[in-house]
Amino acid sequence: MSAQKKTGLAVLGLVMLAMLGIGWYEFREFRTPKECGFCQRPLQARLRVVVEIGGQRREACCPQCAVSESRQEHKPVRLISVRDYSTAKVIDPAQAYYVNHSRALACSHDAMHMDEMKHAYALKFDRCSPGAFAFAKKEEAEAFIAQNGGQILSMEQLLGGANTQ
């Protein structure tokens, strides 16, 4: 085989690898959800959960948002995976320690809403409040409570009142 053909094949191979790399990036970038499947808030690595509500699987911004959705829709909820707030690693929802009713805000939301006279509406309901934070270790949940207040709940307690399956 001539040197010219070898060079041409090498260039073709590099072009194909580049195209595969770009395709993989595009696939990951646009197939990975960036916002909550319920409230459209940005997904944060340390709070995101995978949940099944009424037989449909979605990613949610926080455990509390998923519980709120289940209650509002009167549909059963099942937590599939949650993230440890300290490390952002995926943990088993049944083994997690959930801190609820703390002073910390789990999810950010848009700026205030105003009426036609430019008076701010008072926030009466936020589906993600009080924020629920999942921890793999009880000691880390207790340290979070020492700084932010709140109480530790089991998964069953967190889902209390929601139709669980």
C-alpha atoms as a printed R data frame, in Angstrom:
    type eleno elety resid chain resno       x      y      z
1   ATOM     1    CA   MET     A     1   0.000  0.000  0.000
2   ATOM     2    CA   SER     A     2   1.347  3.391 -0.897
3   ATOM     3    CA   ALA     A     3   2.152  6.074  1.658
4   ATOM     4    CA   GLN     A     4  -0.505  8.313  0.136
5   ATOM     5    CA   LYS     A     5  -3.215  5.664  0.701
6   ATOM     6    CA   LYS     A     6  -2.033  5.073  4.278
7   ATOM     7    CA   THR     A     7  -2.191  8.783  5.012
8   ATOM     8    CA   GLY     A     8  -5.648  9.007  3.436
9   ATOM     9    CA   LEU     A     9  -6.913  6.082  5.556
10  ATOM    10    CA   ALA     A    10  -5.418  7.604  8.704
11  ATOM    11    CA   VAL     A    11  -7.113 10.940  8.007
12  ATOM    12    CA   LEU     A    12 -10.403  9.177  7.266
13  ATOM    13    CA   GLY     A    13 -10.088  7.237 10.532
14  ATOM    14    CA   LEU     A    14  -9.436 10.419 12.495
15  ATOM    15    CA   VAL     A    15 -12.411 12.150 10.878
16  ATOM    16    CA   MET     A    16 -14.641  9.192 11.752
17  ATOM    17    CA   LEU     A    17 -13.412  9.200 15.374
18  ATOM    18    CA   ALA     A    18 -14.059 12.935 15.614
19  ATOM    19    CA   MET     A    19 -17.573 12.458 14.259
20  ATOM    20    CA   LEU     A    20 -18.258  9.671 16.759
21  ATOM    21    CA   GLY     A    21 -16.969 11.871 19.591
22  ATOM    22    CA   ILE     A    22 -19.162 14.777 18.538
23  ATOM    23    CA   GLY     A    23 -22.148 12.462 18.189
24  ATOM    24    CA   TRP     A    24 -21.596 11.043 21.681
25  ATOM    25    CA   TYR     A    25 -21.306 14.556 23.137
26  ATOM    26    CA   GLU     A    26 -24.513 15.630 21.397
27  ATOM    27    CA   PHE     A    27 -26.304 12.501 22.620
28  ATOM    28    CA   ARG     A    28 -25.218 13.036 26.228
29  ATOM    29    CA   GLU     A    29 -25.783 16.780 26.168
30  ATOM    30    CA   PHE     A    30 -29.286 16.712 24.770
31  ATOM    31    CA   ARG     A    31 -30.572 13.399 26.162
32  ATOM    32    CA   THR     A    32 -29.631 14.135 29.781
33  ATOM    33    CA   PRO     A    33 -32.427 16.142 31.426
34  ATOM    34    CA   LYS     A    34 -31.360 19.576 32.608
35  ATOM    35    CA   GLU     A    35 -34.582 20.558 34.321
36  ATOM    36    CA   CYS     A    36 -37.108 18.986 36.652
37  ATOM    37    CA   GLY     A    37 -39.801 16.927 34.963
38  ATOM    38    CA   PHE     A    38 -42.437 18.583 37.176
39  ATOM    39    CA   CYS     A    39 -41.528 22.198 37.988
40  ATOM    40    CA   GLN     A    40 -38.925 22.862 35.264
41  ATOM    41    CA   ARG     A    41 -36.366 24.133 37.770
42  ATOM    42    CA   PRO     A    42 -32.702 23.340 37.058
43  ATOM    43    CA   LEU     A    43 -31.527 19.904 38.204
44  ATOM    44    CA   GLN     A    44 -28.711 20.067 40.734
45  ATOM    45    CA   ALA     A    45 -26.282 17.163 41.046
46  ATOM    46    CA   ARG     A    46 -26.706 16.867 44.836
47  ATOM    47    CA   LEU     A    47 -30.515 16.971 44.887
48  ATOM    48    CA   ARG     A    48 -31.821 15.269 41.753
49  ATOM    49    CA   VAL     A    49 -33.931 12.154 42.102
50  ATOM    50    CA   VAL     A    50 -35.353  9.585 39.734
51  ATOM    51    CA   VAL     A    51 -38.984  8.958 40.544
52  ATOM    52    CA   GLU     A    52 -41.920  7.048 39.160
53  ATOM    53    CA   ILE     A    53 -45.335  8.666 39.548
54  ATOM    54    CA   GLY     A    54 -48.423  7.038 38.132
55  ATOM    55    CA   GLY     A    55 -46.251  4.625 36.143
56  ATOM    56    CA   GLN     A    56 -44.161  7.367 34.447
57  ATOM    57    CA   ARG     A    57 -40.472  7.738 35.251
58  ATOM    58    CA   ARG     A    58 -38.960 11.224 35.432
59  ATOM    59    CA   GLU     A    59 -36.115 13.128 37.002
60  ATOM    60    CA   ALA     A    60 -37.095 15.623 39.665
61  ATOM    61    CA   CYS     A    61 -35.191 18.517 41.195
62  ATOM    62    CA   CYS     A    62 -35.599 17.228 44.760
63  ATOM    63    CA   PRO     A    63 -37.472 14.582 46.737
64  ATOM    64    CA   GLN     A    64 -40.026 17.118 47.983
65  ATOM    65    CA   CYS     A    65 -41.015 18.122 44.437
66  ATOM    66    CA   ALA     A    66 -41.757 14.480 43.620
67  ATOM    67    CA   VAL     A    67 -43.864 14.100 46.778
68  ATOM    68    CA   SER     A    68 -45.758 17.306 45.951
69  ATOM    69    CA   GLU     A    69 -46.474 16.052 42.433
70  ATOM    70    CA   SER     A    70 -47.768 12.747 43.754
71  ATOM    71    CA   ARG     A    71 -50.106 14.483 46.198
72  ATOM    72    CA   GLN     A    72 -51.386 16.974 43.631
73  ATOM    73    CA   GLU     A    73 -52.028 14.343 40.984
74  ATOM    74    CA   HIS     A    74 -53.321 11.722 43.441
75  ATOM    75    CA   LYS     A    75 -51.013  9.170 41.862
76  ATOM    76    CA   PRO     A    76 -48.716  6.643 43.507
77  ATOM    77    CA   VAL     A    77 -45.057  7.618 43.917
78  ATOM    78    CA   ARG     A    78 -41.939  5.467 44.016
79  ATOM    79    CA   LEU     A    79 -38.472  6.877 44.589
80  ATOM    80    CA   ILE     A    80 -36.077  4.968 42.336
81  ATOM    81    CA   SER     A    81 -32.848  6.756 43.231
82  ATOM    82    CA   VAL     A    82 -31.780  9.785 45.226
83  ATOM    83    CA   ARG     A    83 -28.454 11.601 45.546
84  ATOM    84    CA   ASP     A    84 -26.453 11.979 48.719
85  ATOM    85    CA   TYR     A    85 -26.423 15.723 49.388
86  ATOM    86    CA   SER     A    86 -22.829 15.589 50.654
87  ATOM    87    CA   THR     A    87 -21.270 13.719 47.726
88  ATOM    88    CA   ALA     A    88 -23.861 13.751 44.877
89  ATOM    89    CA   LYS     A    89 -23.496  9.955 44.633
90  ATOM    90    CA   VAL     A    90 -26.594  7.899 43.836
91  ATOM    91    CA   ILE     A    91 -27.921  6.064 46.900
92  ATOM    92    CA   ASP     A    92 -30.784  3.696 47.645
93  ATOM    93    CA   PRO     A    93 -33.830  5.779 48.649
94  ATOM    94    CA   ALA     A    94 -34.889  3.256 51.292
95  ATOM    95    CA   GLN     A    95 -31.493  3.545 53.038
96  ATOM    96    CA   ALA     A    96 -31.262  7.353 52.946
97  ATOM    97    CA   TYR     A    97 -31.750  9.736 55.833
98  ATOM    98    CA   TYR     A    98 -33.936 12.654 54.729
99  ATOM    99    CA   VAL     A    99 -33.669 16.056 56.376
100 ATOM   100    CA   ASN     A   100 -36.906 17.986 56.059
101 ATOM   101    CA   HIS     A   101 -38.206 21.295 57.453
102 ATOM   102    CA   SER     A   102 -34.781 22.954 57.515
103 ATOM   103    CA   ARG     A   103 -33.988 26.605 56.871
104 ATOM   104    CA   ALA     A   104 -31.981 25.655 53.766
105 ATOM   105    CA   LEU     A   105 -33.620 26.143 50.378
106 ATOM   106    CA   ALA     A   106 -33.394 23.037 48.245
107 ATOM   107    CA   CYS     A   107 -34.405 24.495 44.900
108 ATOM   108    CA   SER     A   108 -33.918 27.903 43.436
109 ATOM   109    CA   HIS     A   109 -36.806 29.558 41.680
110 ATOM   110    CA   ASP     A   110 -37.441 32.519 39.451
111 ATOM   111    CA   ALA     A   111 -37.603 36.041 40.736
112 ATOM   112    CA   MET     A   112 -40.765 37.325 42.351
113 ATOM   113    CA   HIS     A   113 -43.970 37.624 40.381
114 ATOM   114    CA   MET     A   114 -45.732 40.971 40.132
115 ATOM   115    CA   ASP     A   115 -49.287 42.025 39.423
116 ATOM   116    CA   GLU     A   116 -50.252 44.631 36.841
117 ATOM   117    CA   MET     A   117 -49.525 47.447 39.335
118 ATOM   118    CA   LYS     A   118 -45.976 46.114 39.904
119 ATOM   119    CA   HIS     A   119 -46.763 44.913 43.427
120 ATOM   120    CA   ALA     A   120 -45.006 41.712 44.401
121 ATOM   121    CA   TYR     A   121 -47.117 38.643 45.060
122 ATOM   122    CA   ALA     A   122 -46.447 36.971 48.365
123 ATOM   123    CA   LEU     A   123 -45.276 33.394 47.950
124 ATOM   124    CA   LYS     A   124 -48.039 31.189 49.336
125 ATOM   125    CA   PHE     A   125 -46.911 27.804 48.041
126 ATOM   126    CA   ASP     A   126 -43.663 26.381 46.745
127 ATOM   127    CA   ARG     A   127 -43.858 22.751 45.683
128 ATOM   128    CA   CYS     A   128 -40.238 22.172 46.706
129 ATOM   129    CA   SER     A   129 -40.594 23.618 50.209
130 ATOM   130    CA   PRO     A   130 -39.801 22.561 52.745
131 ATOM   131    CA   GLY     A   131 -36.802 21.120 50.951
132 ATOM   132    CA   ALA     A   132 -35.892 17.508 51.544
133 ATOM   133    CA   PHE     A   133 -32.193 16.631 51.511
134 ATOM   134    CA   ALA     A   134 -31.053 12.994 51.294
135 ATOM   135    CA   PHE     A   135 -27.956 11.726 53.093
136 ATOM   136    CA   ALA     A   136 -26.242  8.338 53.020
137 ATOM   137    CA   LYS     A   137 -24.905  8.734 56.574
138 ATOM   138    CA   LYS     A   138 -26.895  9.711 59.631
139 ATOM   139    CA   GLU     A   139 -23.922 11.680 60.998
140 ATOM   140    CA   GLU     A   140 -23.908 13.933 57.926
141 ATOM   141    CA   ALA     A   141 -27.658 14.486 58.235
142 ATOM   142    CA   GLU     A   142 -27.188 15.447 61.888
143 ATOM   143    CA   ALA     A   143 -24.366 17.867 60.988
144 ATOM   144    CA   PHE     A   144 -26.646 19.458 58.359
145 ATOM   145    CA   ILE     A   145 -29.390 19.840 60.993
146 ATOM   146    CA   ALA     A   146 -26.920 21.481 63.394
147 ATOM   147    CA   GLN     A   147 -26.321 24.206 60.794
148 ATOM   148    CA   ASN     A   148 -29.757 24.474 59.157
149 ATOM   149    CA   GLY     A   149 -32.300 23.016 61.538
150 ATOM   150    CA   GLY     A   150 -34.808 20.416 60.460
151 ATOM   151    CA   GLN     A   151 -35.557 16.843 61.335
152 ATOM   152    CA   ILE     A   152 -34.494 13.436 60.082
153 ATOM   153    CA   LEU     A   153 -37.156 11.385 58.330
154 ATOM   154    CA   SER     A   154 -37.190  7.904 56.875
155 ATOM   155    CA   MET     A   155 -38.377  7.405 53.308
156 ATOM   156    CA   GLU     A   156 -41.761  6.243 54.611
157 ATOM   157    CA   GLN     A   157 -42.118  9.374 56.736
158 ATOM   158    CA   LEU     A   158 -41.111 11.625 53.833
159 ATOM   159    CA   LEU     A   159 -43.673  9.974 51.568
160 ATOM   160    CA   GLY     A   160 -46.348 10.042 54.275
161 ATOM   161    CA   GLY     A   161 -49.633 11.232 52.826
162 ATOM   162    CA   ALA     A   162 -48.527 10.514 49.268
163 ATOM   163    CA   ASN     A   163 -49.972  7.471 47.543
164 ATOM   164    CA   THR     A   164 -47.058  5.072 47.685
165 ATOM   165    CA   GLN     A   165 -46.741  1.805 45.845
